[in-house]
Amino acid sequence: MKVEVEVTWRELSPEKAEGRTAVIIDALRASSTIITALANGCRRVIPVTQPRQAFELLEKDSGRLLGGERAGKKIEGFHLGNSPGEYFLEAVKGKEVVLTTTNGTLAVLHAAKMAGRVLVASPLNAGALASYLEDEEEAVIVCAGLKGKFALEDFVTAGLLVEEINIRYGNLKLSKTARKAMNSYLNFSRNIACAFICSPHGRRLLELGLVEDIYFCSRKNVFHAVPVFDGTGLVLKNGA
């Protein structure tokens, strides 16, 4: 299998994405929130770029939940923020969630325009997602980044995913960036929460009092949920 890593979603071009599976990572926190919501029975997570689009979708179906953040805080008028802990079973089971975040939902929608298939990953489902890629010949792992810039937590998570794929299949053809990501993960493998806390985004969440989010999002292989974009939203697929 050939595996590449893009440091931010803006670096994903049609040439790199066409016909390939793109795996989106926004570890703090959109990917983790999407995975948690679907694992807890949410029917679909619909990513949008702007809050106004979310309100428009709510007008069409009042049973939907609006979730998301700007500057790390819940958007005014939304039901939920972007903390995975808010997406517990009783809150989201059987519901559709319309989600908009600063980085992650932009990354998903950008990739969906070009890639053959779009999946979502975080440490929470790294093992399940790696197993799900069993029949793939090529995959590109896309870090959402932080406002178009490098995000340590996403890069380390990309390295974790590369390592999980390597454990299962071996003989990988890794791009230079993919190899750097794997080495970055190995440096933090005993405590990836440290990488999350040390990142600028992690420090910002600490300032907002969201330390529990950081530790939750850094947990490895909690869920077997593999979110797949089906053209309108992210739905659940079960990892092997």
WODA-V808392 format. One record per residue. N is the residue number from 1. PHI is phi in whole degrees, -180 to 180 (none if undefined). OMEGA is omega in radians with two decimals (NA if undefined). BURIAL is I if it has 9 or more other C-alpha atoms within 8 Angstrom, else O. Layout:
BEGIN
n=N phi=PHI omega=OMEGA burial=BURIAL
n=N phi=PHI omega=OMEGA burial=BURIAL
END
This chain:
BEGIN
n=1 phi=none omega=3.07 burial=I
n=2 phi=-96 omega=-3.10 burial=I
n=3 phi=-127 omega=3.06 burial=I
n=4 phi=-120 omega=3.08 burial=I
n=5 phi=-128 omega=3.01 burial=I
n=6 phi=-107 omega=-2.99 burial=I
n=7 phi=-73 omega=3.03 burial=I
n=8 phi=-140 omega=-3.11 burial=I
n=9 phi=-66 omega=3.14 burial=I
n=10 phi=-66 omega=-3.13 burial=O
n=11 phi=-85 omega=3.12 burial=O
n=12 phi=-82 omega=-3.11 burial=I
n=13 phi=-104 omega=3.08 burial=O
n=14 phi=-56 omega=-3.14 burial=O
n=15 phi=-64 omega=-3.12 burial=O
n=16 phi=-83 omega=-2.99 burial=O
n=17 phi=-104 omega=-2.97 burial=I
n=18 phi=-58 omega=3.10 burial=I
n=19 phi=77 omega=-3.11 burial=O
n=20 phi=-107 omega=2.97 burial=I
n=21 phi=-89 omega=3.08 burial=I
n=22 phi=-104 omega=-3.14 burial=I
n=23 phi=-110 omega=-3.06 burial=I
n=24 phi=-93 omega=3.10 burial=I
n=25 phi=-124 omega=2.90 burial=I
n=26 phi=-133 omega=-2.93 burial=I
n=27 phi=-61 omega=3.09 burial=I
n=28 phi=-118 omega=0.27 burial=I
n=29 phi=-146 omega=-2.94 burial=I
n=30 phi=-60 omega=3.14 burial=I
n=31 phi=-60 omega=-3.11 burial=I
n=32 phi=-65 omega=3.11 burial=I
n=33 phi=-68 omega=3.12 burial=I
n=34 phi=-61 omega=-3.13 burial=I
n=35 phi=-62 omega=-3.12 burial=I
n=36 phi=-64 omega=-3.14 burial=I
n=37 phi=-60 omega=-3.12 burial=I
n=38 phi=-68 omega=3.11 burial=I
n=39 phi=-64 omega=-3.14 burial=I
n=40 phi=-96 omega=2.98 burial=I
n=41 phi=99 omega=3.03 burial=I
n=42 phi=-60 omega=-3.09 burial=I
n=43 phi=-75 omega=-3.04 burial=I
n=44 phi=-163 omega=2.99 burial=I
n=45 phi=-112 omega=-3.10 burial=I
n=46 phi=-101 omega=-3.14 burial=I
n=47 phi=-82 omega=3.05 burial=I
n=48 phi=-135 omega=-3.06 burial=I
n=49 phi=-89 omega=-3.02 burial=I
n=50 phi=-129 omega=3.08 burial=O
n=51 phi=-57 omega=-3.12 burial=I
n=52 phi=-62 omega=3.09 burial=O
n=53 phi=-66 omega=3.10 burial=I
n=54 phi=-65 omega=3.13 burial=I
n=55 phi=-64 omega=3.09 burial=I
n=56 phi=-64 omega=3.12 burial=O
n=57 phi=-70 omega=3.08 burial=I
n=58 phi=-67 omega=3.10 burial=I
n=59 phi=-62 omega=3.14 burial=O
n=60 phi=-77 omega=-3.14 burial=O
n=61 phi=-151 omega=-3.05 burial=O
n=62 phi=-70 omega=3.11 burial=O
n=63 phi=-82 omega=3.13 burial=O
n=64 phi=-74 omega=3.02 burial=I
n=65 phi=-108 omega=3.07 burial=I
n=66 phi=-101 omega=3.13 burial=I
n=67 phi=-134 omega=3.07 burial=I
n=68 phi=151 omega=-3.07 burial=I
n=69 phi=-150 omega=2.86 burial=I
n=70 phi=-138 omega=-3.07 burial=I
n=71 phi=57 omega=3.07 burial=O
n=72 phi=84 omega=-3.07 burial=O
n=73 phi=-110 omega=3.10 burial=O
n=74 phi=-58 omega=-3.13 burial=I
n=75 phi=-75 omega=-3.14 burial=I
n=76 phi=-58 omega=-3.14 burial=O
n=77 phi=90 omega=3.12 burial=O
n=78 phi=-87 omega=3.11 burial=I
n=79 phi=-76 omega=-3.00 burial=O
n=80 phi=-134 omega=3.04 burial=I
n=81 phi=-94 omega=-3.13 burial=I
n=82 phi=-124 omega=3.05 burial=I
n=83 phi=-91 omega=3.14 burial=I
n=84 phi=-54 omega=-3.12 burial=I
n=85 phi=-63 omega=3.10 burial=O
n=86 phi=-77 omega=-3.01 burial=I
n=87 phi=-100 omega=-3.13 burial=I
n=88 phi=-82 omega=-2.97 burial=I
n=89 phi=-53 omega=-3.06 burial=I
n=90 phi=-66 omega=-3.10 burial=O
n=91 phi=-79 omega=-2.94 burial=O
n=92 phi=-120 omega=-3.06 burial=I
n=93 phi=-59 omega=3.11 burial=I
n=94 phi=77 omega=-3.07 burial=O
n=95 phi=-101 omega=2.88 burial=I
n=96 phi=-99 omega=3.10 burial=I
n=97 phi=-114 omega=3.02 burial=I
n=98 phi=-96 omega=-2.98 burial=I
n=99 phi=-120 omega=3.00 burial=I
n=100 phi=-136 omega=-3.14 burial=I
n=101 phi=-134 omega=-3.07 burial=I
n=102 phi=-66 omega=-3.03 burial=I
n=103 phi=-124 omega=-2.94 burial=I
n=104 phi=-64 omega=-3.11 burial=I
n=105 phi=-69 omega=3.04 burial=I
n=106 phi=-62 omega=-3.13 burial=I
n=107 phi=-64 omega=3.14 burial=I
n=108 phi=-62 omega=-3.08 burial=I
n=109 phi=-68 omega=3.09 burial=I
n=110 phi=-63 omega=-3.13 burial=I
n=111 phi=-65 omega=-3.09 burial=I
n=112 phi=-63 omega=3.12 burial=I
n=113 phi=-73 omega=-2.94 burial=O
n=114 phi=-127 omega=-2.96 burial=I
n=115 phi=-78 omega=3.07 burial=I
n=116 phi=-69 omega=3.11 burial=I
n=117 phi=-153 omega=-3.13 burial=I
n=118 phi=-124 omega=3.09 burial=I
n=119 phi=-119 omega=3.13 burial=I
n=120 phi=-125 omega=-3.08 burial=I
n=121 phi=-134 omega=2.95 burial=I
n=122 phi=-156 omega=3.04 burial=I
n=123 phi=-56 omega=-3.08 burial=I
n=124 phi=-59 omega=-3.08 burial=I
n=125 phi=-131 omega=-3.02 burial=I
n=126 phi=-58 omega=-3.12 burial=I
n=127 phi=-66 omega=3.14 burial=I
n=128 phi=-65 omega=-3.13 burial=I
n=129 phi=-68 omega=3.10 burial=I
n=130 phi=-59 omega=3.11 burial=I
n=131 phi=-65 omega=-3.12 burial=I
n=132 phi=-67 omega=-3.11 burial=I
n=133 phi=-88 omega=-3.00 burial=O
n=134 phi=-52 omega=-3.05 burial=O
n=135 phi=-95 omega=-3.11 burial=O
n=136 phi=-79 omega=3.03 burial=O
n=137 phi=-95 omega=-3.13 burial=O
n=138 phi=-143 omega=3.06 burial=I
n=139 phi=-143 omega=3.06 burial=I
n=140 phi=-121 omega=3.14 burial=I
n=141 phi=-93 omega=-3.01 burial=I
n=142 phi=-115 omega=3.04 burial=I
n=143 phi=-79 omega=3.10 burial=I
n=144 phi=-65 omega=-3.10 burial=I
n=145 phi=77 omega=-3.12 burial=I
n=146 phi=-121 omega=-3.14 burial=I
n=147 phi=54 omega=3.08 burial=O
n=148 phi=83 omega=-3.12 burial=I
n=149 phi=-118 omega=3.13 burial=O
n=150 phi=-55 omega=3.05 burial=I
n=151 phi=-125 omega=-3.06 burial=I
n=152 phi=-58 omega=-3.08 burial=I
n=153 phi=-63 omega=3.12 burial=I
n=154 phi=-72 omega=-3.12 burial=I
n=155 phi=-67 omega=3.09 burial=I
n=156 phi=-65 omega=3.10 burial=I
n=157 phi=-65 omega=3.05 burial=I
n=158 phi=-60 omega=3.10 burial=I
n=159 phi=-65 omega=3.06 burial=I
n=160 phi=-61 omega=-3.13 burial=I
n=161 phi=-66 omega=3.08 burial=I
n=162 phi=-60 omega=3.13 burial=I
n=163 phi=-64 omega=3.12 burial=I
n=164 phi=-63 omega=3.09 burial=I
n=165 phi=-66 omega=-3.11 burial=I
n=166 phi=-64 omega=3.11 burial=I
n=167 phi=-60 omega=-3.06 burial=O
n=168 phi=-79 omega=-2.95 burial=O
n=169 phi=-119 omega=-3.11 burial=O
n=170 phi=62 omega=3.11 burial=O
n=171 phi=50 omega=3.14 burial=O
n=172 phi=-79 omega=2.98 burial=I
n=173 phi=-100 omega=-3.04 burial=O
n=174 phi=-99 omega=2.99 burial=I
n=175 phi=-69 omega=3.14 burial=I
n=176 phi=-58 omega=-3.13 burial=O
n=177 phi=-69 omega=3.10 burial=I
n=178 phi=-63 omega=3.13 burial=I
n=179 phi=-67 omega=3.10 burial=I
n=180 phi=-63 omega=3.12 burial=I
n=181 phi=-63 omega=-3.14 burial=I
n=182 phi=-63 omega=3.11 burial=I
n=183 phi=-64 omega=3.10 burial=I
n=184 phi=-63 omega=3.09 burial=I
n=185 phi=-62 omega=-3.10 burial=I
n=186 phi=-60 omega=3.09 burial=I
n=187 phi=-68 omega=-3.09 burial=O
n=188 phi=-114 omega=-2.93 burial=I
n=189 phi=-60 omega=-3.14 burial=O
n=190 phi=-78 omega=-3.11 burial=O
n=191 phi=-159 omega=-3.09 burial=O
n=192 phi=-72 omega=3.04 burial=I
n=193 phi=-60 omega=3.12 burial=I
n=194 phi=-61 omega=3.11 burial=O
n=195 phi=-64 omega=-3.14 burial=I
n=196 phi=-66 omega=-3.11 burial=I
n=197 phi=-68 omega=-3.09 burial=I
n=198 phi=-77 omega=-3.09 burial=O
n=199 phi=-76 omega=3.08 burial=I
n=200 phi=-56 omega=3.12 burial=O
n=201 phi=-66 omega=3.09 burial=I
n=202 phi=-62 omega=3.12 burial=I
n=203 phi=-64 omega=3.10 burial=I
n=204 phi=-65 omega=3.11 burial=O
n=205 phi=-66 omega=3.07 burial=I
n=206 phi=-62 omega=3.12 burial=I
n=207 phi=-62 omega=3.13 burial=O
n=208 phi=-86 omega=3.12 burial=O
n=209 phi=77 omega=-3.05 burial=O
n=210 phi=-108 omega=-3.11 burial=I
n=211 phi=-61 omega=3.14 burial=O
n=212 phi=-63 omega=3.08 burial=O
n=213 phi=-61 omega=-3.10 burial=I
n=214 phi=-62 omega=-3.11 burial=I
n=215 phi=-68 omega=3.11 burial=I
n=216 phi=-64 omega=-3.08 burial=O
n=217 phi=-67 omega=-3.12 burial=I
n=218 phi=-91 omega=-3.13 burial=I
n=219 phi=-75 omega=-3.07 burial=I
n=220 phi=-96 omega=2.93 burial=O
n=221 phi=55 omega=3.09 burial=I
n=222 phi=-84 omega=-3.05 burial=O
n=223 phi=-120 omega=3.00 burial=I
n=224 phi=-99 omega=-3.10 burial=I
n=225 phi=-76 omega=3.07 burial=I
n=226 phi=-121 omega=3.12 burial=I
n=227 phi=-73 omega=3.13 burial=I
n=228 phi=-127 omega=3.10 burial=I
n=229 phi=-79 omega=-3.06 burial=I
n=230 phi=-107 omega=3.13 burial=O
n=231 phi=113 omega=3.10 burial=O
n=232 phi=-124 omega=-3.11 burial=O
n=233 phi=-164 omega=3.13 burial=I
n=234 phi=-97 omega=-3.12 burial=I
n=235 phi=-124 omega=-3.01 burial=I
n=236 phi=-86 omega=2.89 burial=I
n=237 phi=-123 omega=-3.11 burial=O
n=238 phi=-93 omega=3.07 burial=O
n=239 phi=-71 omega=-3.14 burial=I
n=240 phi=-71 omega=NA burial=O
END
